[in-house]
Amino acid sequence: MNDGEPQPLSTSLPIYTATDGQPYMSCHHVAALLRAIAETCRNLDEAELVPDVLEDEANALACHAILHTRQA
């Protein structure tokens, strides 16, 4: 991503690594992420962009989780 582009919301949320090595987020943070995505989608002028927004967030969250568990 370019420096001028907004970062995915999910990359700023904390991820915890459980004893089984799996990444987890608290329900509070998941709810905050969903609300932020919903608000972003409401503000889009083009409804067809909603699936792209969701896909970008899902990809960013998956990458964030992988990086977090590799560093733990």
Buried (B, 14 or more C-beta within 10 A) or exposed (E): EEEEEEEBBBBEBEBEBEEEEEBBBEEEBBEBBEEBBEEBBEEEEEEEEBEEBEEBBEEBBEEBBEEBBEEE
